[in-house]
Amino acid sequence: MFTSSAQSGRRLGVSAVGVAVIAALLAGCTGSSTGTGAEQSDEVTYALPANATPNWLMPLAVSGKLATHNLSLIDTMYEPLVAYDGSTGSVERVSTADVADTVDFSEDGLSATIALGTRTWSDGTPVTSADVAFWFDLVRANTDEWASYRKGAMPDIVTNVETPDNQTVVLTFDKVYNQQWLLATELTLITPIPVHAWSITEDGGTPDPSLAGTTEGAQAIWDYLIAEGEDTAGYQDNPLFDVTDGPYTLTSFSDSGRVTLTKSSTYDGEDSAHITTVNFSPFTSSDAEVAAVRSGEVDYGYIPTSELTNTAQYTELGYEVSNWDGWSITYMPYNFNNPEMGAVFSQLYVRQALQQLVDQDSISTVVWNGAANPDYGPVPQNPDNEFLSDEQKNNPYPFDPAAAKALLEQNGWTLGSDGIYVCQTGATCGEGIADGQRLEITVLAQSGSTETDNMFASMKSTFEAAGVGFTLESAPLNTVLGSTAACEPSDSECSWQLSYFGTAGSWYFGGYPTGERILATGAASNFGSYSDDTFDQLIQATLESNDPSAMQKYSAYAAQNLPVMWLPNPVYQISVIKNGLTGTEQDSLASFHPQRWQWSK
């Protein structure tokens, strides 16, 4: 999943806007917890990473809304069918946080029988197998809009959904798949949806559970629900969000992204909340957030990696400082369909040269103050694991500007009078590259992080010294994600060239770190439209084989063929947590779980 980068440390100087945000926070947190003991028993203020503003609470995935802070909030209100969690130190299923009781695969591997726990929606209606089937009906009829879709994955792999009784769902698959992938990656995408309340197509409509049984009906319901999800200003008073089955309910949601959740009085699952009220506060810069932390108005927040040398000041204020490491990778997708640079990016030698201009070791150590690790491929490298190939571990394209320049010149590029490489007249620089094409790239990057700003300043200097033009455009995370979409060259939204949303890691995996959702041809989150038949075959092998070598071959090919530009992988955050707040073990999948937080007595 994309982090609140997120999905998700973002730091800029305190501006007038930043000061206003702090003032608003202070004004809006009069009941916020301070000190210890009884004063803290009912409330927590959680500082969202800078520029990570919640903008989606509908439990249906759409493009541009997959940041982890959105997904984490959704999971507190709508529990998934199967939940995976990395807060215990290893990534594994946490059955207390999901709706399924048991998941049993048939001996031939062609079906799974899922028994649901005894649960109810907040209006007293039971959570049933019909709610799972409703999810399938909606997603199957709207795969062109469902952001987690990839042809040949969920829901395509399910040929039949049976509901023999209210508590049982039987899924039949089109062939045998890797069961680890099915459980940890595919079944975790499913969230039961209240068919008795949400099978409507207009405000005040009478629910019709049979409506989603037709393609037209399911599309009409989808269109209505997604439109309601887009109306964030109306969340607070929207009756749709009154029907939940998670440990929290929505109390308020402001246009600025400030969210308040309240402990559900009707939750009957095993992951019930301890804290009555949780406030989620957005910030436009990390400096504004740090000011709020230092003022004591934040119980759980973040500090920039630059502050790692000054942790004593935070411990003296009563905070515990800790790294939040993630099971993730960080990269910038190339837009292979960009009308100006797509043909250039399509040349492997160009991508090899650009990769050799990224000094990952220095960026990780100096810019990120050691709170990032070099990243050479599609499989998380920390901790070491059985899925990693030797090719990825050993970095096939180490930093070497001289080698990058030589590679470009061998393929027809020459330095122009302004020091930027140009494809020579008459040279064969690659299919679709015209004579006189300049080697200039534009990067759209998320704003709000000093480390991100400094990383790209360093890269700009290195790239331009090597003859590659480099323009940086910065915008808030939601804008970057919303502007980074797969496109055709003729589309007006195809102007982006490279996009960075990795300040806290670009993509967080489930337990089985496959790449079918981000790198396979046609995948919803394959923003750059990378396509390679051999690579697709390798990805498919990771989904159908239990042999670890399948993942290793996939790892090696992506490390060598560079479907994206690999960049240092930062820790998710540097957390600061007030002494006495427990249950805050960091989830390597980048989710937060406020229902498990509580103040020690």
C-alpha positions in Angstrom: 0.0 0.0 0.0 1.1 3.6 -0.5 2.2 5.3 2.6 1.3 8.6 4.0 4.8 9.7 3.1 1.7 7.3 2.9 1.6 6.7 2.6 3.0 7.7 4.5 8.8 12.9 8.5 8.1 15.9 6.4 9.7 19.1 7.3 9.6 22.7 6.2 10.3 25.9 8.0 7.5 27.3 10.1 5.5 29.6 7.9 2.6 31.8 8.7 0.4 28.9 7.7 2.3 26.6 10.0 1.9 29.0 12.9 -1.8 29.2 12.2 -2.1 25.5 12.2 -0.4 25.3 15.6 -2.7 28.0 17.0 -5.7 26.1 15.6 -4.4 22.9 17.2 -4.0 24.6 20.5 -7.4 26.1 20.3 -9.0 22.9 19.3 -7.4 20.6 21.9 -8.7 22.1 25.1 -9.6 18.6 26.3 -6.3 17.1 25.1 -4.5 14.8 27.5 -1.5 16.1 29.4 0.5 14.7 32.3 -0.2 11.2 33.5 -2.9 9.2 35.3 -6.5 10.1 35.4 -6.1 13.2 33.3 -5.1 10.9 30.4 -7.7 8.2 30.7 -10.1 9.1 28.0 -8.3 11.0 25.2 -5.3 10.9 22.9 -4.1 13.4 20.4 -2.3 11.8 17.5 -0.3 14.1 15.2 -0.5 12.9 11.6 2.7 13.3 9.6 3.1 16.7 7.9 1.0 17.0 4.7 -0.6 13.6 5.3 -4.2 14.8 5.4 -7.0 12.2 5.6 -9.3 12.5 2.6 -11.1 9.2 2.4 -13.1 7.0 4.8 -15.1 4.8 2.3 -14.0 1.2 2.6 -13.7 0.9 -1.2 -10.3 1.6 -2.7 -10.0 4.3 -5.4 -7.0 5.8 -7.0 -5.2 8.5 -5.1 -6.8 7.5 -1.8 -4.6 4.6 -0.7 -2.4 6.5 1.7 -1.9 4.5 4.9 -3.4 7.1 7.2 -6.7 6.7 5.2 -6.5 2.9 5.3 -5.7 2.9 9.1 -8.7 5.1 9.9 -11.0 3.0 7.7 -9.9 -0.2 9.5 -10.9 1.3 12.9 -14.4 1.8 11.6 -14.8 -1.2 9.2 -12.9 -4.3 10.1 -11.4 -6.3 7.2 -12.4 -9.9 6.4 -8.7 -10.9 7.1 -6.3 -8.6 9.0 -2.5 -8.7 8.9 -0.3 -6.8 11.3 3.4 -6.3 11.9 3.3 -4.8 15.4 4.4 -8.0 17.1 7.8 -8.0 15.3 6.7 -10.3 12.5 4.1 -9.9 9.8 1.2 -12.3 10.6 -2.5 -12.6 10.7 -4.2 -10.9 13.7 -7.5 -12.7 13.9 -8.7 -10.6 16.8 -8.8 -7.6 14.4 -10.8 -9.1 11.5 -14.3 -10.5 10.8 -13.3 -14.0 9.8 -13.2 -16.7 12.4 -11.4 -19.3 10.4 -10.1 -19.7 6.8 -9.8 -23.2 5.5 -8.4 -24.1 2.1 -9.6 -27.3 0.4 -7.2 -30.2 -0.1 -7.0 -29.5 -3.8 -6.3 -25.8 -3.2 -9.2 -24.7 -5.4 -11.5 -23.2 -2.7 -11.5 -21.5 0.7 -14.3 -21.8 3.3 -14.5 -18.7 5.5 -16.4 -18.9 8.8 -17.4 -15.5 10.1 -17.3 -14.6 13.7 -20.6 -13.6 15.5 -20.6 -9.8 14.9 -23.1 -7.0 14.5 -23.2 -3.7 12.8 -23.7 -0.6 15.0 -27.4 -0.5 14.2 -27.8 -4.0 15.6 -28.0 -5.9 12.3 -25.7 -9.0 12.2 -22.6 -9.0 10.0 -23.3 -11.8 7.5 -21.9 -13.6 4.5 -24.2 -11.4 2.4 -22.0 -8.4 3.4 -19.0 -10.2 2.0 -20.9 -11.1 -1.2 -21.9 -7.4 -1.5 -18.3 -6.4 -1.5 -17.6 -8.9 -4.4 -20.6 -7.6 -6.3 -19.5 -4.0 -6.1 -15.9 -4.6 -6.9 -16.5 -7.1 -9.7 -18.8 -4.6 -11.5 -16.3 -1.7 -11.1 -12.8 -3.1 -11.6 -12.1 -0.1 -13.8 -12.4 2.1 -10.8 -11.3 -0.1 -8.0 -7.7 1.0 -7.2 -6.5 -2.4 -6.0 -7.5 -4.2 -9.3 -5.1 -6.1 -11.5 -6.3 -8.4 -14.2 -5.8 -11.9 -13.1 -5.9 -11.1 -9.4 -8.8 -10.3 -7.0 -11.7 -10.5 -7.9 -10.9 -12.3 -11.2 -9.4 -15.3 -9.5 -12.7 -16.0 -7.7 -15.1 -17.8 -10.0 -17.9 -18.3 -7.5 -18.9 -16.8 -4.2 -21.3 -19.0 -2.2 -23.1 -18.1 1.0 -24.6 -21.4 2.3 -25.6 -19.7 5.5 -25.3 -16.3 7.2 -21.9 -17.2 8.7 -20.2 -19.0 5.9 -18.6 -17.8 2.6 -17.1 -20.3 0.2 -14.8 -18.9 -2.5 -13.9 -21.0 -5.5 -10.7 -20.1 -7.4 -10.0 -20.5 -11.1 -6.8 -22.4 -10.3 -4.4 -23.3 -7.5 -2.5 -20.3 -6.1 0.1 -19.8 -3.4 -1.9 -19.9 -0.2 0.3 -17.4 1.5 -0.4 -14.9 -1.2 -4.1 -15.6 -1.1 -4.3 -15.1 2.7 -1.9 -12.3 3.2 -2.4 -10.3 0.0 -5.8 -11.1 -1.6 -8.2 -11.9 1.2 -6.9 -8.8 3.1 -8.4 -6.6 0.4 -11.9 -7.6 1.3 -14.0 -5.6 3.7 -17.5 -6.6 4.5 -19.9 -3.8 3.6 -23.4 -3.4 5.2 -25.7 -4.5 2.4 -28.8 -3.8 4.5 -27.9 -0.1 4.7 -25.6 0.7 1.8 -27.5 -1.0 -1.1 -28.9 2.4 -2.2 -28.3 4.8 -5.1 -29.4 8.1 -3.7 -29.8 9.9 -0.4 -32.7 8.6 1.6 -33.1 5.6 -0.7 -34.6 2.4 0.5 -31.9 -0.3 0.7 -32.4 -3.1 -1.9 -29.9 -6.0 -1.2 -30.8 -7.6 -4.5 -29.8 -4.5 -6.5 -26.1 -5.3 -6.5 -26.9 -8.7 -8.1 -26.9 -7.0 -11.5 -24.0 -5.2 -13.1 -26.0 -2.0 -13.6 -27.3 -2.1 -10.1 -23.8 -2.6 -8.6 -22.4 0.2 -10.7 -25.1 2.6 -9.6 -24.5 1.7 -5.9 -20.7 2.1 -6.5 -21.2 5.5 -8.1 -23.3 6.7 -5.2 -21.0 5.4 -2.5 -17.9 6.8 -4.2 -19.5 10.2 -4.6 -20.4 10.2 -0.9 -16.8 9.3 -0.1 -15.6 12.3 -2.1 -17.8 14.6 -0.1 -15.5 14.8 2.9 -17.2 18.0 4.1 -20.3 15.9 4.6 -18.8 13.0 6.4 -19.7 14.1 9.9 -23.5 14.2 9.1 -23.6 11.4 6.6 -25.8 8.5 7.8 -23.7 6.0 5.8 -20.9 6.4 8.3 -23.2 5.8 11.2 -23.3 2.1 10.3 -19.9 0.6 11.3 -18.6 -2.7 12.8 -15.2 -1.5 14.0 -13.9 -0.4 17.5 -14.4 3.3 16.7 -17.0 5.5 15.1 -16.6 8.9 13.4 -17.4 12.0 15.5 -16.0 14.8 13.3 -14.1 15.2 10.1 -13.0 18.7 9.0 -12.0 20.0 5.6 -8.5 20.6 7.0 -8.2 16.8 7.7 -8.7 17.0 11.4 -10.5 13.8 12.5 -12.0 12.7 15.8 -13.0 9.1 16.5 -15.0 7.9 19.5 -15.0 4.5 21.1 -17.9 2.4 19.7 -20.5 1.5 22.3 -21.8 -1.3 20.1 -18.5 -3.0 19.0 -18.6 -6.7 19.8 -15.3 -7.9 18.4 -12.1 -8.9 20.2 -10.1 -5.7 19.4 -12.1 -3.2 21.4 -10.9 0.3 22.1 -9.4 1.5 25.5 -9.3 5.2 24.7 -12.7 7.0 24.5 -11.6 9.8 22.2 -8.8 10.0 19.6 -8.0 13.2 17.8 -6.0 13.1 14.6 -4.4 16.4 13.8 -2.9 17.3 10.4 0.1 19.6 9.9 1.4 21.5 6.9 5.0 21.1 8.0 7.0 19.0 10.4 8.3 22.2 12.1 4.6 23.0 13.0 4.2 19.5 14.3 7.4 19.6 16.3 6.2 22.9 17.9 3.0 21.1 19.0 5.0 18.2 20.3 7.3 20.5 22.3 4.2 22.4 23.7 3.0 19.1 25.1 -0.3 19.2 23.1 0.6 16.0 21.2 0.5 12.6 22.9 1.8 10.6 19.9 3.6 12.3 17.0 6.8 12.5 14.9 10.0 14.4 14.7 12.4 14.8 11.7 15.4 12.5 11.4 17.5 15.6 11.8 16.4 15.6 15.5 17.9 12.2 16.2 20.9 13.9 17.6 18.7 15.9 20.0 16.5 13.2 21.4 17.4 14.2 25.0 15.1 17.3 24.7 12.2 15.1 23.9 12.8 12.6 26.6 13.1 15.5 29.1 9.6 16.5 27.9 8.3 13.1 28.8 8.4 11.4 25.4 9.9 8.1 24.3 11.7 8.4 20.9 11.8 5.3 18.6 12.2 4.4 15.0 9.2 3.1 13.1 10.7 0.7 10.5 8.6 -0.5 7.6 8.3 -3.6 5.5 8.6 -1.5 2.4 10.4 -0.3 -0.7 10.9 3.3 -2.0 11.0 4.3 -5.6 10.0 6.8 -8.3 7.9 5.5 -11.2 8.9 6.6 -14.7 5.9 7.6 -16.8 6.7 5.5 -19.9 3.7 7.1 -21.7 4.8 10.7 -21.1 4.7 12.3 -24.6 8.0 14.1 -24.2 10.1 11.6 -22.2 8.4 8.3 -22.4 10.5 7.0 -25.3 13.6 8.1 -23.4 12.6 6.3 -20.2 11.8 3.2 -22.3 15.5 2.7 -23.0 17.1 0.4 -20.4 20.5 2.1 -20.8 19.0 5.5 -19.9 17.4 4.0 -16.8 20.7 2.4 -15.9 22.6 5.7 -16.4 20.1 7.6 -14.2 20.3 4.9 -11.5 24.1 5.2 -11.4 23.6 8.9 -10.6 21.8 8.2 -7.3 24.2 8.1 -4.4 22.1 6.0 -2.2 24.8 5.4 0.5 25.5 9.1 1.0 21.8 10.1 0.9 20.9 7.4 3.5 23.7 8.4 5.8 23.9 12.2 5.4 20.5 13.4 4.3 18.5 10.9 6.3 20.9 10.9 9.3 21.0 7.1 9.1 17.2 6.7 9.2 17.1 5.3 5.7 18.6 2.3 4.0 19.7 1.8 0.3 17.0 0.1 -1.8 18.0 -1.8 -4.9 14.9 -3.7 -5.9 11.3 -4.7 -5.4 11.7 -6.8 -2.2 12.1 -5.2 1.3 15.8 -5.5 2.2 15.4 -4.9 5.9 15.3 -7.3 7.6 17.1 -9.9 5.4 14.7 -12.4 4.1 14.3 -15.5 1.9 12.7 -13.5 -1.0 15.8 -11.4 -1.7 18.0 -12.3 -4.7 21.8 -11.9 -4.6 21.5 -9.5 -7.5 19.3 -7.1 -5.5 21.4 -7.4 -2.4 24.6 -6.6 -4.2 23.3 -3.4 -6.0 23.7 -3.9 -9.8 24.0 -0.2 -10.4 26.3 1.4 -7.8 26.8 5.2 -7.8 29.2 6.0 -10.7 28.7 9.3 -12.6 31.6 8.6 -15.0 30.0 5.2 -16.0 26.6 6.9 -16.4 28.1 9.5 -18.8 30.0 6.9 -20.8 26.8 4.8 -21.2 24.9 7.8 -22.5 27.6 8.8 -24.9 27.9 5.2 -26.2 24.3 5.4 -27.2 24.4 8.7 -29.2 24.1 11.4 -26.6 26.5 14.4 -26.6 26.8 17.3 -24.2 25.3 20.5 -25.5 26.7 24.0 -25.0 24.7 24.4 -21.8 26.0 21.2 -20.3 22.9 19.1 -20.9 23.0 15.9 -23.0 21.3 16.0 -26.4 20.6 13.1 -28.8 23.0 13.8 -31.7 21.6 14.3 -35.2 21.7 11.1 -37.0 22.4 9.0 -33.9 20.3 6.1 -32.9 19.5 6.9 -29.2 16.5 4.5 -29.2 13.1 3.9 -30.8 11.0 7.0 -30.7 13.8 9.4 -29.6 14.1 12.3 -32.1 17.3 14.1 -33.1 17.9 16.9 -30.7 16.0 15.4 -27.8 17.3 16.9 -24.6 17.9 14.7 -21.5 15.9 16.7 -19.0 13.7 15.2 -16.3 11.0 16.7 -14.1 10.3 15.2 -10.7 7.0 15.8 -8.9 7.7 15.2 -5.2 5.7 15.4 -2.0 6.3 18.5 0.0 6.7 19.0 3.7 10.0 17.1 4.4 13.4 18.7 4.8 15.0 15.3 4.1 13.0 14.9 0.9 13.9 18.5 -0.1 17.6 17.9 0.7 17.7 14.5 -1.1 16.4 16.1 -4.3 18.7 19.1 -4.0 21.6 16.6 -3.7 20.3 14.6 -6.7 19.7 17.7 -8.8 23.3 18.8 -8.2 24.7 15.3 -9.2 22.4 14.9 -12.2 23.2 18.3 -13.6 26.9 17.9 -13.1 26.6 14.7 -15.1 24.7 16.4 -18.0 21.1 15.5 -17.0 18.7 18.4 -16.6 16.7 18.2 -13.4 13.6 20.2 -12.4 11.8 19.6 -9.1 8.1 20.4 -8.5 6.7 20.0 -5.0 3.2 19.5 -3.8 1.3 18.0 -0.8 1.1 14.2 -0.8 -2.6 14.0 -1.8 -1.8 16.2 -4.8 1.1 14.1 -5.8 -0.9 10.9 -5.5 -3.8 12.4 -7.3 -1.6 13.7 -10.2 0.3 10.4 -10.6 -1.9 8.2 -12.7 -1.5 5.7 -15.5 -2.3 7.5 -18.7 -2.1 7.5 -22.5 0.3 10.0 -24.2 -2.7 12.0 -25.5 -4.2 12.4 -22.1 -3.9 15.9 -20.5 -3.0 14.3 -17.2 0.0 12.5 -18.7 2.3 15.4 -18.3 4.1 14.0 -15.2 7.5 12.4 -15.8 8.7 11.0 -12.5 6.8 11.0 -9.2 8.0 10.7 -5.6 5.7 9.8 -2.7 8.2 8.0 -0.6 9.2 10.2 2.3 8.1 7.4 4.6 8.5 4.6 2.0 6.6 4.4 -1.3 4.9 1.0 -0.9 4.2 -1.2 2.1 3.6 -4.9 1.6 1.5 -7.5 3.3 3.2 -10.6 4.6 4.0 -11.8 1.1 5.9 -9.0 -0.7 4.8 -9.5 -4.3 4.7 -6.8 -7.0 1.6 -7.6 -9.0 -0.3 -4.5 -7.8 2.5 -2.0 -8.5 4.6 -3.4 -11.3 2.6 -5.8 -13.4 1.2 -4.7 -16.8 -2.1 -2.9 -16.3 -2.0 -3.0 -12.5 -4.0 -0.2 -10.9 -1.0 1.1 -9.0 1.4 0.7 -11.9 1.3 4.4 -12.3 4.2 4.6 -14.9 2.6 2.0 -17.2 5.7 -0.2 -17.1 5.1 -3.4 -19.2 7.4 -6.4 -19.8 6.2 -9.8 -20.7 9.1 -11.6 -19.0 8.5 -9.6 -15.9 4.8 -10.4 -15.9 5.6 -14.1 -16.1 8.0 -13.8 -13.2 5.3 -12.0 -11.1 2.8 -14.6 -12.0 5.1 -17.4 -10.8 5.4 -15.7 -7.4 1.6 -16.0 -7.1 1.4 -19.7 -8.1 4.5 -21.3 -6.6 5.5 -21.9 -3.0 9.2 -22.1 -4.1 11.1 -19.2 -2.6 13.3 -19.1 -5.8 10.3 -17.7 -7.7 10.4 -14.5 -5.6 14.2 -14.4 -5.9 14.0 -14.5 -9.7 11.5 -11.7 -9.6 13.7 -9.7 -7.3 16.7 -10.2 -9.6 14.9 -9.2 -12.8 13.4 -6.0 -11.3 16.8 -5.0 -9.8 18.5 -5.4 -13.1 15.8 -4.0 -15.4 14.7 -1.0 -13.4 11.0 -0.6 -13.9 11.3 2.3 -11.5 14.1 4.4 -10.1 15.1 2.8 -6.8 15.8 5.3 -3.9 16.8 5.0 -0.3 14.0 3.6 1.9 13.4 5.7 5.0 12.0 4.5 8.2 8.3 5.1 8.3 8.7 7.7 11.0 10.7 8.7 14.1 7.9 8.5 16.7 7.6 10.5 19.9 5.2 8.9 22.4 4.3 10.3 25.8 5.4 8.2 28.7 2.5 6.2 30.0 0.8 5.6 26.6 1.0 1.9 26.0 -0.1 -0.4 23.2 1.8 1.6 20.6 4.1 -1.1 19.2 5.0 0.0 15.7 3.4 -1.8 12.8 5.9 -2.5 10.0 2.9 -2.4 7.6 2.6 1.3 8.4 -0.8 1.1 10.0 -1.7 2.5 13.4 -4.1 0.9 15.8 -5.6 3.4 18.2 -7.9 0.8 19.7 -4.9 -0.7 21.4 -3.6 2.5 22.9 -4.2 3.1 26.6 -2.8 5.1 29.4 -1.1 3.2 32.2 -2.4 3.8 35.6 
